[in-house]
Amino acid sequence: MSDSVVYSIPPGVLKLLEGDITRDDADAIVNAANSALAGGGGVDGAIHRAAGPKLPGACREIIAAIGRLPAGGAVVTPGFDLPARHIIHTVGPIWRGGSEGEPEKLRSAYAQSIARAVENGLATISFPAVSTGVYGYPVELAAPIALGVMAEALAGGQLREIRLYLHGKHAFGLWRSAADDLFTGIVR
């Protein structure tokens, strides 16, 4: 059985889940993409595989139009073969010690993903833990930034529900601890 916890952030809800984001049926799932939207390892590769053969072409069209997606940016494609109707691709920063704008870029990656969801009239969105895998962003520094952006969007009524998918019990525990610290006193 996978772990999960729910935080009420009126008028919305934040759910932390241990599991596979590619199986989620939210209006959109967020892909922790690279700047070429070319697919890769981790969540990015899993989403590309699950979305099917039409996703790479859609990504190439976007890159042909914009050149590359910078860290902190976000774009939308259809979900293709995924249960989610849309994929919001965002590029998180590579951790280089924190002095190269990483916190601002990470905050922007989450905020721009939420903005794309709102622009497309979506109510539910599911995130992975952007930048905390191969990009090396320390979870203890990333979690308060990510959770803060999510809480602002929910409290502001921008989205009805945000889900955060975490890979493994250890990651789930780290993020849950950060959320518990941040949302002390919020009804769960």
N, C-alpha and C positions, 0 to 999 in steps of 0.2 A: 504494500500500500504506500502510495506517495504521500508526502507531507504537504499540508496547506494551512494557511492562516488567512483570515479576512479582517481587514481594518475598515471601519465605517468612517468615511471622510465626507460628511454631508455636503452636497446631496449625492455624492458618489461613493464608490467602494473600491478598495485596493486589495487585490488578492495576491499573495505570494504562494507559488506552487513549485513543487519539485516535479519535473516532468519534461515532456517533449513538446516544444512549442509548435512543431509542424502538425500536430494533431488538434490544435486549438481551433475553435470555431468562432473566434472573435471577428468583428468586422474587418480588422486588419491585424496582421502580426508584423513585428518589426524585425528586420534582418540586420544583423551586425555585419555590414558589408565592407568591402575594400573600395578604394576610390575609383577603381575601374568597373565596379559592379560585376566582376568576372567570376564570381563564385570562388570557393576556396575551401578551407577546412572548417572545423567546428560548426557553429550554428549556421554560418553562411553556406557551407557545403551541404548541410542537411536540408536547408530550405530550398536550395537550388535543385537537389535531387527530388525532393517531395513535390515541388511545384511542376516538374515535368519539362518537356523539351521546348516549350514556347517561351519560358522565362529568359534564357540567354539572349534571344533575339530582341525582346522588349528592353533588356538592359543595354544591349548594344545601340539601340535607337536613342536611348537617353544620353549615353556617353557621346555618340556622334553629334548630338545637339549641344551638349554643355562642356565637352572636353574631359572632365573628370569631376567626381563629387568630392568636395573638400571635407576634411574632418569637421564635424558639427553640422553638416548639411543633411538634407533628407529629401527623397523623391519617392513617388508611388508607382507601382505596377499592379496589374491584376494579380490575383492569387493563383490563377490557372488551376492546377490539380489539387491545391490545398483546400481544406475545409474553410479557411478564411477567404473572404472575397478579394482582399487586397494585401499587398506586401508593401510596407514602408521600409525602404532601404536607407540606413543611416551609417555614416562613417564616424566611429569614435576615434579619439586620439590614441596614439601609441605613447605609453608612459615613458618619459625620459627624465624623471626625477621631479616633475611638477613645475619646472621653471620655464616651460615653453608653451604656456597657455593651455595646458591640459585640462584644468578644472573648467575653464570657460568653454572649451571645445566639447567636453563631455556634457555640460549643462545644455549647450546648444543642440547636441545630438538628440537628447531627450525632448527638449522644447520644440525643435523643428519637426520631429516625428509627430508630436501631439498636434502641432499646427497643421501638418498635412492631413491628419485624421479629421480635424475640425473643418478644414477647407472642403473635404470630401463628404461632409455630413455624417461621419461615423460616430458611433456611441461607445463602442468597446474596442480596446486595443491591447495587444499582448506584447510585452518586451522580453528580450533576453537580457542578461547582465552585460550591457555594452562595454567593450574595452577591457573587461576583467579576465579574459582568457589569454590568448596568445599575444594580445597587445599589452599585457602586463600591468594594467592599472590596478593598484592595490584596492581590494574590496573595502577595507576600512575607510578609505578616502572616497571611493566611488559611490558607495551605498548612500551616504547622506545627501550627496548631490542629486543622484537619480531619484531617490525617494522624495526629496524636497520638491523637485519639479513635478513629479506625479501628484503629490498632495496639493500643490497649488492649482493644477489643472482640474482636479476633482472638486476641490473646495470652490473654485470659480465656476463650476457647472459646465466646463468645456467638454467633459466626457462623463458618461454614466459609470463606466467600469474600466479599470486598468488592471491587467494581470501581469505579474512578473514571474517568468519561468526561470528556474534555477536548476543547474545540472548537478545532482548528487546531494546527499544529506549534509555534507560539510558546507557546501556553498549555501544551501538553504538555511542552515543554522547561523551562518555569518550574517546573511541578509535579514533573517528574522530578528536577530539580536539588535541590529542597527535600526530596524523598523520599530521594535519595542522601545528602544531608547528615544527615538524621534517622536513617536506617537503616544507617549505616556498619557494616560487618562482618556484616550479615545476608546469608545465602546467597540469591542471585538466580538 
